Amino acid sequence: MKRSGWMAWLRLLAGLGILVALVWHLGSQAFLAGLRRIDTATLLAALGIGVLTTVCSAWRWCLVARGLGLRLPLGRAVADYYRALFLNAALPGGVLGDVHRAVHHGRSSGDLGRGVRAVALERTAGQVVLLVTGAVVLLVRPSPVLAPVVRFLASPAVALSVAAAGLLVLAVAVRLRRRRGASRGERALRTVVAEARQGLLARGVWPGVALSSAAVLAGYLGMFVLAARVAGATAPTAELVPLVVLALLAMALPLNVGGWGPREGVAAWAFGAAGLGAAQGLTTAVIYGVLAFVASLPGAAVLLARVSPLSTARPATSGAVPRQAERPPLAAATGMIRQRAAEVPSAVAGGVRSQTSQATAARGDTP
């Protein structure tokens, strides 16, 4: 098995281990309680929030793709985004839908690399907005979880990891600078930086990217607060927001099973640290996971529509006119078949060669 395969299995096992540990410590009642509390009104609300977040995410993808010079209509982007969300929620790993979205758009646009980078930049923009918003919320809004988070970030292990990562980035930058003009890595890095400026920081792009990212984050926060209310949390929304932000940040960790794992673990810890109970935090995360899956279900319809026989037969019945068999042109005056212009010189040349051979034979010359 390749190294990437081992890493994927390790990530899945890590996410599964987190879920098993939660069940071991809190029991399965927290999972089952979350499932029993969901009603029809909650599911409809999740679908409505999903429409808002998906359309805004697709709009952000369109802006980034157009900034990179790729064509992407909003209607197609919404359909592809729904399909990616459903695949992310239904398949292990939580990112296979985005991979499929990137490859599909890259191939259809004729530039696979740029299509993949457009999706990577679009996802990066959302994560950056989430990180900045989360830092601001945790610093501005007093919360019982702030002190443990600060202690964790200031721990020697985290400090050494950050320092090692910084030194590694600095070493790579110095090496690329020394090998300027001859390094393939430097050219790739320059391409990424230039496309990040075009796709995210251009004058006509970044306001839309920032606005759409803020709307998407507001939708995620709203769905998480809705899940907390359904789980029975009565704390004020201002008190819940820092806890929800931490759970959303944990979703970025690539250690999950279809999005499950770190989110549930951090929610249980954060709600427990805030005095709301770890079981209620776990129930909230379970409800949020179910609501997020329901919000992605329109993507299943898109997936079925794209693979149905009708969709595959559509190009043959799209009104394309088949080309008629070519007929040789007729002379206008005689109605006889007119010889093609390309054949005339060869025929003339053949007649000239025949007359020359006859004259040579009559003179008795050696050909």
N, C-alpha and C positions, 0 to 999 in steps of 0.2 A: 504493500500500500504506500502511496506517495505521502510526502510530508503534509501536504494540504489536507489529505484525507484523514490523517491522524489528528491534525489540529481541529478539524470539524467534529470528529468524534469526541475529542476531549472537551470541546465547548458544550456539546450536547450533554455529556455526562456531568459536567459542572452544573449546568442548569437543572438537570434532573436531580442531582445531589442536593441542591438548595431546596427543591420542592419536598424531597423525602425528609430532609431535616426539619422543615416546617411542620410537616404532618407528624413527625416523631415528637416534637415539643408541644405543639398546639392541638394536635388531634385533627381528625378529618371533619369534625363538626363545623369548623370555620369555613371549609370549602363547601360543604353541603348547605350551610345556612345562606351563603351567598347565592347559590343557585335557586333556593326556594323563595328568596325575597324579590326576585325579578318578575315584574308583571308586564302586561301589554303596553301600558303607558310608558314605562321605562324603555322598552325596546323601541317604541316609536320616537321617543326623544333621542335615543342613541342614533337612529337612522337620520334624524334631522341634523344633529350635530355632525354626523359623518358626511352629509352632503356639504356642509359649510367647510369643513377641514379638507375634504378631498378636492373641491373646486378651487379653493385657495392654494392648495399644494400644487395642483396642476397648472394654475396660473403662474406660480413661481417657477415651475419647470419650463413653461413656455418662454418666460422672460430670459432665463439662463440660456436655453437653447438658441433663442434668437440672438442673444448677445454673442454667441459663438458662431453665428452664421448658419444655423440649422433651421429648417422650416418645421414648425410644429403647431398645427391648429389646436385651439383650446378644446374643442369637442373631442378630438382624438386623444388629447392629453388626459382629459377627465376619464375616458373609458380605460385607457392604459393604466392610469393611476389606480383606479378601482380594482382592476385585475391584479396589479402588483400587491395592493394591500391584502387582497384575499389570499394570494399565494404566500405572502409573508406570514399570515396568521395560520394558514392551513399546513404549511410545510415546516419541517424542523430547520432551525437556524435563524429564521426571522428575516432573512435578507434575500432569499432566492427570488422573490417577486421583483425586487428592485434590480437584481442582476438581469432577469429576463426583460424587464422594461428597458434597461440601458442597451442591451444587445439588440433587441428588436428595433428600437428607434435608430440605433447606429447603422444597422444593416439597411433599413428602409431608406435612410437619408444618404446612403452611399459613403459614409465616413464612420466606421465602427468606433475608432478611438475617440473621436470628438463626441459621439453620442454617449459613450460610457462616461467620459469626463463631464458631460453636461449633467448627468444624473448624480455623479459624485459631488459636483459643486452644489447642486440643488439640495442634496441631503446635508452637506456641510453647512450651508447657510442656515438651515433649520436648527442644527445642533448648536451653532454659534449663538443664535438668538436665545435658545434655551439656556445655554451656559451663562450668558450675560444676565438674562432675566433672573435665573436662579440665584446668581451671586448677589444681585441687587436686593432680591426679596429676602434672602437670608441675612444680609447685612442691615437692611432697613427695618424689617419686621422682627421684633423680639420673639424668640421662640425657644422652647426648652431644648430643641434639637441642635441649636446653633453651637452651644458649648461642646457637645460630643463631636460635631463635625470639625470644629476648629482643632480640637485635640487630635483627631484622626489625621487631618491635613498636616499638623505640626509634628506628627510622630516621626521618629528617626527613619523608619522604613520608607514612608512616603517622601520625606525630604531627600533621602539618598536616591530613591527612584527618579525623582524629578531632576536632581542634579546630574545623575547618569544620563538621562535622556537629553538634557541640555548640552552636556559635553559631547554626546554622540552627534547631535545636530550641528554643533559648532565644528567638530572635526570633519564632518561631511562637507560643510560649507567651505572650510579652508581647503580641503582637498580638491573640490570642484573648482575653486578659484585659481589654484595653482595650475590645474590642467585645462585652463580656459581655451576654448576653441577646439579641443581635441577629444573632449570627453563626451561620450554618449549620454551619461547621466546628467551632465550639465545642460546639454541641449534639451533633455526631457524636463529637467527642472525649470528651465527658462520657458518652455512651452506651457507648463502648468501655471507658472506665475503670470505669464501673459494672458492665458485664457481665464484665469481667475479675475484679472482686472477687467477683461471684456465681459465675462459672464456674470460678475457680481458687483463690480465697483464702477462700471461705466455710468455716465451721467443719467442716461435714460433707463437704467436697469435697477440700480440699488434702491431707489424709493419704493418701487413695486415689490422687490424682493423682501425688503424690511417690513412693508405693510402686510404682505401675504403671510410672512413668517409669524408676525405678531398675531394675526387672525387665527392661524393654525394652532399656535400655542394657547390662545384663549379658548379655542374649542376643546383642546385636550384637557386644560384645567377645568373647564365646565363639565366635561364628562366624568372626570375623576371626582369632583365635588358631588355630582349627581350620584355616583356610585357610593360615596361616603354617606349621603343622606339615605339611600336605600338600605345601606348596611346598618343604619340606626344611629349614626354619629350626629350629635346635637351641638357640637362645638361651633362657634362662629366661623364663617367662611374665611375671615382673615387669619384665624388660627389654623385652619386646615391647609391654606395655600402653601406655606413652607413645607409641610409634610408631603403634599402632592408633588411639589417641585422636585423634592429628593427622589420620590418614586419614579418620576418621569426621567430624571437624570440616570437612574439605574437602568432604565430600559435601553440606554445606548450601549451598555456593556454587551459584548458578543458572547455571552455565556447563558444562553436561554434555549428553551424548547418551544418554538413557535411564539416567542415573545414572553413566555412564562419562566419565572425563576428569580432573577435579581429584583424585579419589580415587586414581587410578593415578599421577598426577604426584607427589602428596605422599607416597604410600607409597614410590615409587622414591627420592625425595629423602631421606626419613627413614631408610629402611633403609641407604641409602648413607652418610648422616651418622653412623649408629650403627656403621658398619663391617661390616654384614651383607651389603652388596652391593645396588646399585640394581636389578639384574636380579631378585634374589630378592624385593625389595619389589614390583616390577611383577608378578611371577608371583603373589605373594600377593594383590594387589589383583584380578588377573584371576580367580583361583579364588574369591575372595569375591564378585565380581560374578556368577559363574555360580551359586554356592550361593544367593545372594539371589534370583536369578531362579527357581531351582528351588523355593525356599521359597514363592514367590508363585504357583506353578502351580495350587493349589486355587482361586485367584481366576478362572482361566480356566474351570473347571467352573461356578463361580457365574455367570460372564458368559454361558456357553452355556445354563445352566438358565433364566436370566432372559429370554433372547431366543428360546427354543424355542417352537414352536406350542402345546405343552402348557401352558406357563406363561401364554401369552396367552389360551388358551381356558379356563383354570381358573375365572375369575370366572363364566362362563356355566354351569359345571357344579358350582358350589360349594354347591348346595342352596338357592339363593335361590328363593323361591316367587313366580311371576309373579302380578301382581294380576289378579283376575277382573273381567270387565266388570260395571259397576254396573247393577243392575236397579232399576226404580222400585218403591218399597215398596207393599205391598198392604194394604188395610184389613182389620183383624182380623175384623170381623163379616160383611162382605159379600164379601170376596175381590176387590173391585174395586180398580183402581189408585187409590192415594191421592194427591191433589194435594199437591205440595210446599208447605211453609209459605211459602216465598218467593213462590210464585205466587198464593197465596190473596188477599193484599191487592190485587194488581193486578186479579184477576178481580172481586173485590167492588167495587173502585173503578170498573171498567168497567161493571158492572151498575147502580151508582148513577148514573153519568153517563148511561146509556141511559134510565133512568127519569126523570131530571131533564129530559132533552131532550124526552121524550114529553109530560111535564106542561107544559113551556113552550110546546110547539107547540099543545097543547089550549087554553091560555089566550090564545094569540095574541101572546105577548110576543116581543120581539126578542131573539134569543139573543146 
